[in-house]
Amino acid sequence: RAALLIARVQTPFRFRGKRQFWAYCGLALETRSSADYRLVEGELHRAKKPVFIRGLNLNHNHDLKNIF
């Protein structure tokens, strides 16, 4: 598996950090949020709701995803 990974990625310097590499491999989490702010007594306050996790990202390299 390591040889296939190195062959597909070519060089690690293509990515700014590990998160970008994880997204390229299809291992990054997709998150969504909605209604982040609410109106309380005429002022905007940030709502204390958790971020929704939708699963793994869909825009990835499919060959690398099959390695993992």
C-alpha positions as CSV (number, residue, x, y, z in Angstrom):
1,R,0.0,0.0,0.0
2,A,2.8,2.4,0.8
3,A,4.3,2.0,-2.7
4,L,0.9,2.8,-4.3
5,L,0.5,5.8,-2.1
6,I,3.9,7.2,-2.9
7,A,3.3,6.5,-6.6
8,R,0.0,8.4,-6.7
9,V,1.0,11.4,-4.5
10,Q,4.4,11.9,-6.1
11,T,5.6,14.5,-3.7
12,P,4.3,15.7,-0.3
13,F,5.2,19.3,-1.1
14,R,2.1,19.5,-3.2
15,F,0.1,20.0,0.0
16,R,0.2,22.9,2.5
17,G,-0.5,20.6,5.4
18,K,-1.8,17.3,6.6
19,R,-5.5,18.4,6.3
20,Q,-5.1,19.2,2.6
21,F,-3.5,15.7,2.1
22,W,-6.4,14.0,4.0
23,A,-8.9,15.9,1.8
24,Y,-7.0,14.7,-1.3
25,C,-7.2,11.1,0.0
26,G,-10.9,11.4,0.8
27,L,-10.5,11.2,4.5
28,A,-11.6,14.8,5.5
29,L,-14.9,15.4,7.2
30,E,-17.7,17.5,5.6
31,T,-19.3,19.9,8.0
32,R,-22.3,22.2,7.7
33,S,-23.8,24.8,9.9
34,S,-27.1,26.7,9.7
35,A,-28.6,29.5,11.7
36,D,-25.3,30.6,13.2
37,Y,-26.7,33.8,14.6
38,R,-30.0,34.7,16.2
39,L,-31.7,38.0,17.2
40,V,-32.0,38.5,21.0
41,E,-33.5,41.8,22.2
42,G,-32.5,43.5,19.0
43,E,-28.9,42.3,19.0
44,L,-27.2,39.5,17.1
45,H,-25.8,36.7,19.2
46,R,-24.0,33.6,18.0
47,A,-26.1,30.4,18.6
48,K,-24.5,27.7,20.6
49,K,-25.3,24.8,18.3
50,P,-22.9,22.0,17.3
51,V,-21.7,21.8,13.7
52,F,-23.3,19.1,11.7
53,I,-20.9,16.4,10.4
54,R,-22.1,15.1,7.1
55,G,-19.5,12.4,6.5
56,L,-16.4,12.2,4.3
57,N,-15.7,14.6,1.5
58,L,-16.8,13.7,-2.0
59,N,-14.2,15.6,-4.1
60,H,-11.2,13.3,-3.7
61,N,-8.8,11.1,-5.6
62,H,-10.7,7.8,-6.0
63,D,-7.6,5.7,-6.5
64,L,-6.1,6.9,-3.2
65,K,-9.4,6.3,-1.4
66,N,-9.3,2.7,-2.5
67,I,-5.9,2.3,-0.9
68,F,-7.3,3.1,2.5
